[in-house]
Amino acid sequence: MRRKDRQITDDNVIDEIILQCDVCRLGFVSDGMAYILPLNFGFENKDGRRIFYFHSATEGKKISLIKSAPPVSFEMDTDHLLNSADVACGFSYRFKSVMGTGRITVLEEADKPYALDRIMEHYRGEKSWNYSEEALKSVCVYKLEVDFLSCKAHK
Ligand SMILES: Cc1cc2nc3c(=O)[nH]c(=O)nc-3n(C[C@H](O)[C@H](O)[C@H](O)COP(=O)(O)OP(=O)(O)OC[C@H]3O[C@@H](n4cnc5c(N)ncnc54)[C@H](O)[C@@H]3O)c2cc1C
């Protein structure tokens, strides 16, 4: 990272920033082009291994891409604020952001409730929810295991 003064390396701080984010953008390669998609997500840090969870309909472009367990990029950001100034070039923008790469895989039926709980926990705080069999069948759930991650904050 060119601006070392903005780089965040403390794992606890990075996880706090992730937990503050609302949306994760996934980047795929599709027919030689970038395909970037915003998604809601769940998160956990399992003994230093970061995992993101997602859910969606069982069909569509992203599901076709995910089925081959591709390497993906991701990005999320939070804490947006405009720093004003008297002249245009004095303005700046505050942010905290996380980006990286990993591999995405579709979860088996039995693993869906745990992953959906992580998504619900991210947005609602409660850790455990009930899901009907019908609801579980109608949803595709997948996880992104992070291989590389960097974090940056502009205050
Ligand atoms: C803040 C936010 C959170 C979201 N959270 C979720 C989530 O948790 N789960 C989920 O399934 N979806 C979520 N979505 C919608 C998601 O971004 C996709 O639209 C959806 O998942 C369908 O993706 P797909 O690849 O199957 O698209 P398809 O339905 O197969 O359509 C493919 C084409 O539609 C267009 N397209 C697809 N998505 C978008 C988009 N978001 N905006 C504009 N054009 C688009 C593109 O041109 C693309 O080539 C969220 C969207 C936003 C903005």
The ligand as a Gaussian input file, in Angstrom:
#p B3LYP/6-31G(d) Opt

LIG

0 1
 C      -26.993000      -3.157000      -1.091000
 C      -27.354000      -4.419000      -1.847000
 C      -27.405000      -5.633000      -1.168000
 C      -27.773000      -6.793000      -1.844000
 N      -27.776000      -7.983000      -1.168000
 C      -28.062000      -9.121000      -1.830000
 C      -28.001000     -10.395000      -1.187000
 O      -27.679000     -10.521000       0.000000
 N      -28.308000     -11.500000      -1.924000
 C      -28.639000     -11.412000      -3.245000
 O      -28.907000     -12.430000      -3.873000
 N      -28.691000     -10.233000      -3.882000
 C      -28.401000      -9.092000      -3.216000
 N      -28.416000      -7.892000      -3.888000
 C      -28.726000      -7.908000      -5.319000
 C      -27.477000      -8.384000      -6.079000
 O      -26.578000      -7.289000      -6.215000
 C      -27.823000      -8.930000      -7.477000
 O      -28.641000      -8.012000      -8.163000
 C      -28.557000     -10.265000      -7.394000
 O      -27.903000     -11.141000      -6.496000
 C      -28.637000     -10.932000      -8.756000
 O      -27.349000     -11.216000      -9.219000
 P      -27.148000     -12.168000     -10.501000
 O      -25.698000     -12.222000     -10.836000
 O      -27.837000     -13.466000     -10.257000
 O      -27.902000     -11.306000     -11.589000
 P      -28.917000     -11.776000     -12.730000
 O      -30.299000     -11.676000     -12.194000
 O      -28.491000     -13.087000     -13.316000
 O      -28.733000     -10.614000     -13.770000
 C      -27.490000     -10.409000     -14.446000
 C      -27.410000      -9.030000     -14.991000
 O      -28.252000      -8.127000     -14.268000
 C      -27.570000      -6.928000     -13.965000
 N      -27.490000      -6.807000     -12.495000
 C      -27.371000      -7.801000     -11.583000
 N      -27.316000      -7.310000     -10.338000
 C      -27.410000      -5.980000     -10.457000
 C      -27.403000      -4.917000      -9.499000
 N      -27.279000      -5.132000      -8.152000
 N      -27.490000      -3.654000      -9.974000
 C      -27.595000      -3.419000     -11.286000
 N      -27.605000      -4.383000     -12.227000
 C      -27.513000      -5.652000     -11.818000
 C      -26.215000      -7.009000     -14.608000
 O      -26.239000      -6.329000     -15.844000
 C      -26.005000      -8.481000     -14.826000
 O      -25.213000      -8.762000     -15.945000
 C      -28.064000      -6.728000      -3.236000
 C      -27.991000      -5.516000      -3.899000
 C      -27.624000      -4.375000      -3.231000
 C      -27.542000      -3.076000      -3.994000

